[in-house]
Amino acid sequence: MSKRWEYQVIEVKPGMLGGFRADAIQEELTRHGKLGWELVNLVSHPMQMSLLVFKREA
């Protein structure tokens, strides 16, 4: 039987002066990890936003 996955995409907006706050991203990673989500990709758009793509077994 093959595994089934569900995915979640979280938008992380830049902080002041266009920079991303590492602590805010770490909080999101930790929070989702505790819920069983695994980060599988980070899509970054300079000066706009980043998308964190998570998956977990359904």
Order of alpha helices (4+ residues) and beta strands (2+ residues): beta-alpha-beta-beta
